[in-house]
């Protein structure tokens, strides 16, 4: 269906990002030893389900102890 999310280390999908098969869901790059990386299928950034998941995961990350 072209809709999916993965919470995995960048090295597992780096080639898909470079090829354009996946795009970064959030335009910010975070350099951390632990964290979330969101990607989505190219052209799906305005999909309501994509937006809802992005909002949820960003809220959850902000509320995680030690996230700041």
Buried (B, 14 or more C-beta within 10 A) or exposed (E): EEEEBEEEEEEEBEEEBEEEEBBEBBEEEEEEEEEBBBBBBEEBBEBEEBBEBBEEBBEEEEEEEEEE
